[in-house]
Structure formats: C-alpha cells, structure tokens
Amino acid sequence: MLFNSSVFLQFFAAFLLLYHLCRSRLAARNALIVAASYVFYGWWDYRFVALLFLTSLLDYTVGLRVEAAATPGRRRAWAALSVAGNLGVLAFFKYCNFFMDSLIALLHELGFQANPWSLNVILPVGISFYTFQSMSYTIDVYRRQIPATRDLLSFLAYVSFFPQLVAGPIERARRLLPQFQSERVITPTHLREGLWLILWGLFKKVVVADNMAPLVEMVYEGTVASGPAVALGTLAFAIQIYGDFSGYSDIARGLARWLGFDLMVNFNLPYLAQSPREFWRRWHISLSTWLRDYLYISLGGNRRGLWRTRWNLMVTMLLGGLWHGAAWHFVWWGAWHGLGLALTRGRSASSAQEAQAEAGSLLRRLLGWAATFLFVLYGWLLFRAESMEQAIALTRHLANPAVPVWIGSYLWALAAFAAPLLLIQCWQIRAGDLLAPAKASPWARGLLQGVLLLLIVTFWQKHAAPFIYFQF
C-alpha cells in the first residue's frame, strides 16, 4: 500500500475516523494502530506480518530479560541474542543470494567449478528499517539508557507504526515509545503542520521525483555514452532520490502529526552541505545517527587516534552501503563516502573550531559546497548504477564531451520540475525553519497549498510508482 495511491487514501480516511472515535481510550487507540499497521504491511505480502510480529516479540522479551539479568554476562548474552536474531533475519532475507553469488564468482576466479544456485528469497518490504528500530531498543536497555517496557501493546505499536514502518525515519524507543504510553492531544497546530508536510511530501514524490525518473532512466537504462548526458542524468537522479525519499519522510511525519505523534526530521536540506560530514548530518539523519551510536562508537569512535578514527569511519560506511542493498555498487558507494569522511576528518578539532571553519569566508564556503556537491553526485552515480561494470562504464563516458541533440529539452524538463523545489527551500533557508510555509499567513498558506494540491492531482498516476527506498 503506497502513500501515493487511492487505496491508501481510503485506508487512512477510515483509520482516522476510527482513531477519532476511540480518542478517550489510550489502549484502544494503540490496538487500532497495531491492527492498522499489520493490515498496511500485509497489503504487500500477508506472510511477512508474522515476521514483523516475531521481531517485535523477540526484542520485547529480550528487553525484559536484559533488565532482570543478575550478572553482566547474562545481560550481554540476552542482548547478543537480540542482535543475532535481528541481523540473522536481515542477512537471510536480504543477503543470502548476494553472498552465494559472490562466493560462486570467487570460486570461478580461482579456477574451481561450482554449480550456481539461488534460494530466490523474497525481500520483505521495510525489513532494513524495522529491524534496526526494534534492535536499537534492546541495545538501549542493555546500556541502561532506557528501562524495559512491560507494555506489549505499546511496543508492538512502536515497531510497526505504519506511517514510518516501510522507509523510516528509524526512530528510537527513548523518543517514540513514550508517545504511545501517554495521552495524545491533537491541536490545530498539529493539523496545520501535518497538512503542510503531507502535501509537501506528496508534491516532492508525485510531481518532482516521478517526473525525474524518465530523465534518469534515459541515461542509466539506455545506451548513452556522452559526458554531459551522464552528468545531467546523475543530477536528475540526485533530485529524484531526494524528492522521493525526503518526500516519504515528510508524508510520514505529517500523518503522524495528525495522530498526535512527533517523528524526527530525517532530511535537513542536505545539498547545502559544505563537507561530507555535514552531508551525513543532513541526509537520512535517522540512519546516520543510528550508525554513529550503535556501530561507529562501538568500534571506538574517535577515541583512539586519527588513523583508528578513519578506519572506524570506513568500516561504518562500508556496512552502511551494504545496508542499502545486496550489490557491490552499494558497497562501493559506502566506501566512497567512507573515504570522503576519512580524508576530511580533522585532527580532533573542537566543536567551536569546526563551527568557526564552517562560518569562514564566502569564497571558502562556496568552494566547500561545490566540492561536496560534486563528491555526492559521483556517489549517486555509483548508487544508481545497476552494477559496478555499468558504474565503471558511465565513469568513462564522463570523459566524452559529445553533446546529444536532445540535451536542451532535457535541461528544460529538469529545470521546470526542480525550480519549485528550489524556491520553497530558499524560503526555508531564509526563515531558518523547515516548517516556515506552514506558519505563513492563512491566505498565503492556503494559496500555496492549493497550488501544491492542484499539481499533485494533475500528475497523480493511476498506477502509483513505488518509493525508491522500499527495496532497501
């Protein structure tokens, strides 16, 4: 069930009515959220609802056992069970065929013959997101950062919450779980901000991202061998993936607002970044902070010298690349960003020194932004390529200066769909507030939202295009 489909609109309208009717009973509301979330998730494949439930039940039980354990050894054993269970499920469904194919290819290179075989495992939608969200709960209980909950219903709702179940943001129990355990008061501000986020997210997906897709496919699924075409195709993909993924996050936050919840900001104008490190503070914030807190810091963070810090960054981003997909070009995309983070990592600069550097001269900021944007763009080439062989071929094509005859119309289409996105973001930058359009005067807000709605209806597709991150 896709946010940009008529089926979801009907589903959410019915859910909202029932949610309003049981507003005085917290347990009833949570039970309704769990039931609706399982229906929402089972819409793709009902068989995987059991997997979602068992993942939740595992971590709920482990959390209680960790808290009750009498010795540190038992605490570690129970926490390890949660990590092994979640990563084991993720590895089986997501990476089984990848590792098997890679092993067979390696054996062939070494001169051994191996019969290729595959389990043809179906990847459950959103598994990378909800396993990380559920597992982080038991890790936080193990670290004594939160107490274990005894409210199974609230925990099931926390793991399966349908607005952010499939593509995040990846929430933490310390932030979201208490919201299921307290009364939710839905104010006019919630409704106003929620409406803006939903319309803005749908606009970014339906109008911007979905209209970038044909331009991207012309380059990445065609036979174009032109440097300018590859460059523009990659720029179009940068706009597409931002509109698609941040659009999903905005819709999720807007739907949650209407239900009285506050989800974290997952994107904060990432293409304004002036360094790879700043980019990851702005892009997919829920994943980058998850990797920082549960992987990078566990490896030692920046506590063991510069070279060990760089090594930890590389390992973290390599695994972050693998999280995105079972393919070598995702691993190389992670390595590319790990290399950028490692090479630009200063010698234990203080926060004040970093802030001073970021607030340097205009020329320095412009050069930092341009270098970072080009760095990120080449990363998107690695990410979007179908394989490493195609990524290498496209990289070679960048040296070909030939200009295709259709490049002019390509540029006009790219500019037409990217311009509204850029204008709204200039407003957000100037106001220093991502919700600035939702706080405008009633007439300005009504006019803007009316235009967005008109454009969404105009470009609405009968057969909704899935969100890019559903495959991760």
N, C-alpha and C positions, 0 to 999 in steps of 0.2 A: 504494500500500500504506500503510494508516493504522496508527499505533501502537495505536489503539483498535479493532482488528479481529482476528478469529480467524486470518485469513491471516497477519498479521504475527507473531502468537504462534507459529505453526508455523514460519514462516521463521526467526525468531530462535532458536528451540529447536534447529533443525537447524544453523544457523550456529554457535551456541555449542558444540555437540558437535564440529564440525569444527575450530573455533578451539582447543578444548582438546587435540584430538589432535595438532595441529602446534605445540604450545607450545614446543618446543625449537628451532624454526626461524623466525627473525625474518622472512626473505624470504617464506616460505610463508604466514605469518600476514598479512603485508601484501598478498600476492597474493590471499588469500582475502577480505580486506576490500575490495579493489578489485572483485573479481568479484561479491561480495555487494552492494556499493553500486550497481553498474551494473544488477544484477537488480532491486534495490529501486527504483531510479529509473526503469528501463524498464517497471516494472509499470503506470505511468500511460500512457506512450506510448513504445514502444521506439525511435521515430525520434529522440528527443531525447538518447539516450545518446551518439550521435555528437557532438552539440553540447557536451555535458559533457566528453567526451574532448578535443575540439579546443580548447576553452577552456583546459584543463589543459596541453595540449601547447604552445599559444601562449605561456603565461606561463613554463613550464619553459624553453623555448628562449630567450625574451627575457631571462630572468634570467641565463642563461649568456652571452648576447651583451652585456648591460649590464656584467657583471663583466669581460669580456675587452676591452671597447672601449678604444681607445688615447687617445681625446680626449673632453672633456666634451660636445662637440657630438654625437658618436656615441652616447654614453650617453643623452643626452636624446632622441635620435631613436628609439632602441630602446625606452626607457621610454614615449615617446609612442605607439609602435605598440601596446604592451600596453593602455594607457588607451583609445586609439581603438578597438581591437578589442573589448575588453570592453564599453565603453559603446555601441559601434555595434551589437553583438548585442543588448544590453539595450534600446536605443532602438527597434530594428526590431521585436522581438517584443512589446514592452510598450507602445510609444507611437506606433507608426505610424498606427493608426486614430484615436487620440486627436487627434494633431496635424492629420491630414487633415480630420476632422470639425470641428475648431476653425477651421481655415482656411476651410472652406466656409461656416461660420456667419458668420465675419467678412466674407467677400465678400458674403454676402446682406445684412448690415447696411449695407454700403457701397453697395448698390444693384446689385451685379453678380450675374448668374445663373451658378451653377456646378452641374454635374451631380454629385450625391453618389455616391461610390463607396468601396468598402472592400475591403481585401485579406482580411478575415476571418482575420487571423493568430491562430493558436492560441498561447496563452501557456504556455511550458514551466514546469512546477511548480518553484519554488525558484530560478528564474534570478536574481532580485534578490540572493539570499543568496550563491550560489556564485560569481557573477561578482565581487562585492565581495571575497570571501575570496581568490580567485585573484589579482585585480588588486593587492591590498594587498601580496602577496609581491614582485611586481616593483618596486613603489614603494619597499619597504623595502630591496631590493637596490640600487636606484638611489641611495637615501640613505645607502648603506653601513652600514645598521643591522644587516643580516644578510648572510652570504655566500650566493652562489648554490649551490643543491644540484645535485649530479650524480647523485643517486639518483632516477631517474624513477619507480620503483615507489612509493617513499615519497611523492613529490609527488602522484602520482595518488591515492593513499590520502588524503592531506591535503585535497585539493579535494573528493573525492567521499564522504568518511566518512559513512556512511548515517545514524547517529544524529542528526547535526545538518545534514544536507545540505539538507533541504527548508525548514526555518524556523529555522535557527541553533541556538545562537549563532554569529555571524560571527567565526570565530577568526582569529588572526594566525599567520603562519608562524613567527615567532620563538618562539611559545609552544607550538603544536601540532605543527609539523613535527618537532622533535627527539624527540617522543614516539614517532613512527613509526620513528625511526632508532636506538632503544635498546631493550633487552630490557624487556618489561613483566612485572612481578611482581604477581600479583593476590592481595591479602591478605584476611583476614577482614574488615578494616575496609572495604576496597573493596566487598565483597559486602554487608555490613550497610548501608552508606550508599547503595549502589546500589539495594538493595531498597526502602529508605525513599523515595528520590527517585522511583522508578518508580511505587510505589503512590500517593504523594502527588500526582504529576503526573497519573496516571490519575483519581484522585479529583477533582482540580480540573477536569479536562476532562469526564469522563463524568457525574459527579454534580452539580457546580456549574454549569459553563459550559453544558452541553447542556440543563439544566433552566431556565436563564435565557433561553435562546433563544426559547421560545414567548412569554414575557412581553415581550421586546424586539420581536418580530415583531408583537404585538398593537398596538403603538404605531407602529412605523416602517413596517409594511406594511399598516396598516389606515387608518381614516378618523377617528381620534381627534382631537378639537380642544379638548382640555382641558389647562390648565397643569399641574395635579397629575399627570395621566396621562403627559404628556410628560416631566416631571421624574423620575417613577418609572421610566419606560421607559429613560431615559438612565442612571439609576443602575443599573438591571438590566444595561444594556449595559456599563457600567464594570466590573461584577463579571464579566460573561460574557467580555469580551475579556481581562481579567486572568487568569481561571481557564483560559481556552483557551490563550493564548499562553505564560504562565508555566508552565502545565501541560506544554506541549510541551517547553519548555526543561528542565524538571525530568526528564521521561522521557529526553530526550537525554542529560543528564548522568548519569542512573542507568545507562542502557545502556552508556555509555562507561566508567563506573566498573567495571562487570562485565568489561569488556575490558582493564582496566588503564590507561585514559586519564583525564585530568582536564580537563574542559571548564570554561570560565569561567562564573561566576554571571551570569545575564542579567537577573534581576529581584531587587531587594532592598527589598521592602516599599514599593513606590512611592507608595502612597496615604498614607504618613506624611509625605510631603514638605511643607516649610513655605515653599517658593518654587518657581517654575517651573524654576529652575536645579537645585535639589535633586531635583525630579521626574525630570529627564533624567539625573541621576546614578544614579537607582534604576530607571528604566524602560528596557527594551530597551538595556541598557548596551553591548552589543556594537555596536549601530548608532550610538548617540550618541557613543561614543568613536571609532568609525571616521570619522564626520562631523567630529568635532573634529580628529583627527590628520591627515586627508587632504584636508579641504575648508576648514574654519574657519581652521586655522593657515596653510594655503597662501594664503588670502586676506589674511593679515596678522594674524589673531587679534586680540589686544588691544594690539598694539604701536604703533598709530598714532593713539591718542587715543580718547576716549569715543564720539564720533559714528561714527567709522570702525568701532569695535568693534560698535556697534549695527547698522550696515549689514551687517557680516560675519555677525552672528547671524541677521539677517533672510534674507539670501541662503542661508545654510546650512539654515535650517529650511524655507524655500520648496522647496529642492531635496529636503530630507528628506521633505516632504509629497508631492512628486511621485514619490519613490522608492516610496511606499506604494501608489500606484495612478494609472492614467491617467484622472483625472477632476478636474474643477475643485474639487470639495468637498474633495479631499485636499490640493490646493494651498492652499486657504483654511484648512484645518486646520493646515498647516505655517506659514502666515502668522500665524495666531492664536498659536501657540506662539512663533514668532519675535518677535512683538510683546511677548508676556509676558516673554521673556528680555531683550529690548532695554530695556524700560521699567523692569525691576527690576535692571538692571545698574548696580552702584555705580561710583563714580569711583575705579577701580583700588584697591579695598580689598585689604589684605593678607590672606593666609590666616588669620592669627591674628585679625584684626578680623572676618572673616566667621564664624569659629568662635565668637567672643565674642558676635556678634549672634545666631547660631543658638541659643546657650545662654542667651538672655535670660529675662525673666520668664515665668511660666506663662501669663499672660494674653496676652502678645505671641506666644508660641508657638502658643497656641490660635487666635488671630486669623490668624496666618500660615498655619496648617494649613487653617482654614476657607476663607480666601480662595483658597488654592492649589487645594483640592479642588473648589470651585465653578468655578474657572478651567478645571481639567482636565475637569470634567463637561461644560461647554459645548463644549469641544474635541471630546469624544466625540460630541456631537450633530452637529457638522459632519462628523466621521469616518464615523458610521453612516448618515447621510442618503444616499439614493440619488442625489441631485443637489443643486445649490445652490438650485434652486427649492423642493425639499422642505425643505432646511435653513432657508430664509427663512420658509416656512410654519410649521414647527414652532417657530421662534423667536417668531413672532407668537402662536401658540397658548399660549405660556407666560404671556401676559397674561390668559388666560381662566381665572377662578377656579372654574369649574364642576367639581364632583366626580362622576365616574361612579359608578354603583351598584356596580360590580364592584371598586372600588378596595380594599375591605377584604380580599377574598380574594387580590388581587394582592400586597398588603403581607405577608400571612401566608406566601405562597409564597416571596416574595423573602427574608424573614427566615429561613425554615426552611432554605433552601439556602445562605444566606450565613453563618449562625451558626457551623457547624463550621469554615469557612474562617477566620473571625474568631478563634475560640478557639485554633486552632493557631498563628495568627500572634501572638496575645498571648503565647503560650508562647515563641515565637521571639524576640519583642521583649524579654521579661523575661530570657531567657537570653543575649541578645546574640549568638545563633548560629542561623543558618538550619537547621543540622543538629542542633539540640538534641534533637528527638524521636528521631533515630537513635542518640543517645548516652544515652538513658534506660536504666533498669534493664531486664534481659531480660524480666521479666514485664510491665512497663508497655509496653515496646516491642511485645511480642508481642500484647498486648490491643489496642493502638491499631491495629496493622497488620491484625489480624484484623477489626476493625470496618470499617476502610477497604476491605479486600478484599470483605467482605460487601456493603457499599454499592455498590462498583464492579460486582459481579456482578448485584446487584438492578437497577441502572439501565443495565446494558450493553445496547446496541442491536444488533439483528441486522444492520441496515444502518448502519454507523458514520457518524457526522456528521464531515465534514472539519474540520480545524483552520482557523480564520479566516485565518491568515496564509499558507495555501497559495496564495491568489490573488495574493499580492504577490511 
